[in-house]
């Protein structure tokens, strides 16, 4: 079972000194990965379905992960998730290729279509187009990372006679991990993803999603990552492993010391399996 933690660059770890301390502690105790989320803006005052108060600090994913790449050596760096439909895909491809180069190939590119309609409105991007944009943007990024002479013609973007260097360190580009449990998200994961990521899910919910993924062409080959909705211990790890989960990304405390204790506990509980 791979172990990671979620929340780096957010809340208390938006403080760079805390972020360094948590990242280095996680690497030191043997966690495989650390993950950060993304919201460009949050509605103020808070409105559903916003996940946090508008004052909650969230560093930009590639910025904080590049910063921490320079202060770690082996822990993988995950975006959990980048809201791909809100981005210019050519800029995002360059951004993530740069992060992969600077980290020497440690990026796990988690992506999602997004759900916060207020954020889409502020960015001037049609909320109803987020699924179609997500699919097309994955294809665009892979074209830029892999084609000798990148070109593309789609619904939203068209280009040729360009190049974007340097290319990612990881062959084919960073692994794409698709988040979300809607039918569209699962189809996207099976068609384009190396993995699938479920957030705040219990064992039963995860088992249902895994079954749905396995019913899709390509879904059985996906690496399954989950942030559990409950405390992670030996029993919950074993239960998740039994249904095919490959990586647990634990949501740790916003308190620095308690977060480190939670990381220590994760590794200890895994040793009991």
N, C-alpha and C positions, 0 to 999 in steps of 0.2 A: 504494500500500500504506500503510494507516494503521499507525502504530507506537505501542505502549504498553509499560508495564512493570508487572510484577506483584510484590507483596510489601510495598507501602507500609503502615506501621503494624504490621509484624510483625518480630520479631527485633530487629536493630539499629535499625531505623526505628520501633520502638515508643518510642524516645527522641524527644520532640517536636522537639528541635533538629535531629536527623538527618533526621526526616521533612520538616521545612520545607526543609532544604538539598537533599534529593533531589527534592522536588516542584518547587522553583523551578529547579533545574538541568534537570530534564526539560522543563519548559515553555520554558526559555530556549533549549534546543537544538532544539526543534521537535517533541517527542513529542506525539502527539495525546491520550493518555490515561494514567492511572495507576490501578491496580487493587489492591484489598485483599480478603483472604479472611475467613472467619469460622469460629470455633469458640467456643462459649460456655464449654465445659469440655473437657478432655482426660483420658483415663484415666490414673491414677497408681497403680502404675507403668505405663509405656507398654505397650499391648497392640495387636495387630492389630485393625482396620486403621488405627489412629491415625497421622496424618501427621507427628507431631512429639513430642518429649519433653514431659512435662507442665509443665516449667519454661519452655518457649518462650513468650515474651510475644506476645500478639495483641490489639491494640486493637479496640474495637467499631467496625464499619464506618462507621455514620453519624456517630459521634463523631469519628473521625480524618479522615474526608472533609470534614465541616463545618469542622473546625479548619483543614484545608489549603485549603478553598475561600476562606477569608478571607485567605490568603497567596499566592494565585495569581489569575489573571484569565481564562485561556482554556482551560487543559488540562481535558479531561473526566475525570470522577470515576467510576470503575467499581467495583461490588461483584462480586468474582469468587470465591466467590459468597455471597449471603445464603441461609442455610438456611431457606427459607420455611416448610417444614412444622413447624418448631420454634417458630414465632411465632404470636402473636395477630394475625390479618391486619388488624384495624382499627387496632391500634397501629402495625403495620408500615407501613400506608398513610399514617398521619399522619407517622411518622418520615421516610419517604422523600419525601413531599410537602414537608416542612419542609426537607430537604436540597436538594431541587430549587429551592425558593424562595431559600434562602440562597446557593446557588451560581449563581443566575440561569440556571437551566436547563441545568446541565452534567452531570446524573446519567445514568449508564448502569446500569440495575438488573439486574445478573446474579443469577439465582436458581437454586437446585438443591434437589432433594428431600432430599439428605443420604445419608450412608452409614455414619456412625459410630454403631453401635447403642448403645454405652455412653453416648453423649451424650443420645440419645433417652430412655434409661432414667432418667438423672439428672434430666431435665426432665419426666418423667412423661407422655411422648407415645408412643403405640403406634408402633413402628417399621414395622409392616406397613401402617399407614395413610398413610405419608408421600407416596405418589404421589397418592392421592385428595385429601389435604389440600392438596398443592401446586396442583392444578388448581383446586380451589374457592377457594383463597386468592387466586389471580391474578384470578379473576372478582370477588371481593369488593373487592380494591383498585381495580380498574377501575370498579366501580360507585361507590365513594366518590370517585374522581377525576373522574368524568364525568357522573353522573346529577344532574339538577337537584334531585330529591328522592331520595336514595339509599335503596334497599331491596334486600333479598336474602333468599332462602329456600333453604337447601341442607342437606346432610347434617350439617354441623358447626356452622353459624352461621345465624341468622335475625335480621333487623332491618328496621325501617322507622321513619319519622318522626324521622329524625336528619339531621345534616349534619356535615361536617368541613372546616373552612376553616383556612388558605388552601388552595386547590387548587394542584397543581403548575404551574410556569411552562410546561413543555413541553406542547403541545396533546395531549390524550389521556392524559397522564402520561408518566413517563420511559420510554424504550425498554426493553423487557424482553428480556434475553438469557438464554437457557436453557442451562445447563450439563449435561454428561453425555452418554454415548453408548449408554445402554440404549435398548431399543425405546420404553419409556415416556417417557424424556427427549426422544427425537426426535419422538415424536407431540406431546408438550407444546410443543416448539419450533415445530413446523409449525402448530399450532392457535392458540397464544397469543403466540408470540414475534416480536420484530422481528429477532432474531439468535440464533445458536448459538455456544457457547463450548466448545472442547475444551482440556483441560489435559494437558501433558506428552505430546504426541502427535507422531509422525513423519509424514512426507508420505504414506506408504502408508496408515497408519491413518486419517488425515484424509480422504484420497480415498475410502476405503470409507464413512465417515460421510456425506460430501457426497453420494455416490451414493444412500445410503439416504434422506437428507433429500429429494433430488429426486424420489424415488419417492412421497413423501407429498404430499397436496394442501396447497399453501401453502409447502412446503419450499424450492422454487426461489427464492423471494423473500427468503430470510433472508440477513442479513449474517453472514459466517463469520469468527469470531475464534479464534485458536489460540495457546496457549503451547507453543512447540516443545520437544521432548524433547532437542534438540541445540543446539549453538552456532549462533547466527543470523548468517549472512553473506550475501553477494550471491547465491550459488548456492542456498542454502536458501530465501531470500526468493523467488527466481524460481520455484523448484519449488512452493512453496506458492501463489504467485500463479497458476501455470498450472492448478491444480486448483480455483481459485475462492475462495481465502482472501482476505478483504478487510482483515483486521487481524491483525498479529502482536503479541502481548503477551509480551515477553521476560521470563523469570525472571532477575533480576539478582543479583549477588553480595550477600552479607550484609555485606561490607565497604564502607563509605561511598565511599571513593575509587575502589575497583574498580567499584562500581555506576555511578558517574558516567562512568568510562571506557567501560563497556559501553554506556551510553546514547549517548555520542559515537560509538562504533563502529557502533551501529544506524543512526544517521542517515547516517554516511559510507557504509556498505554500501548503503543505499537509493539514495544519489546515483549509484551505479555501475550501477544497473539500466537 
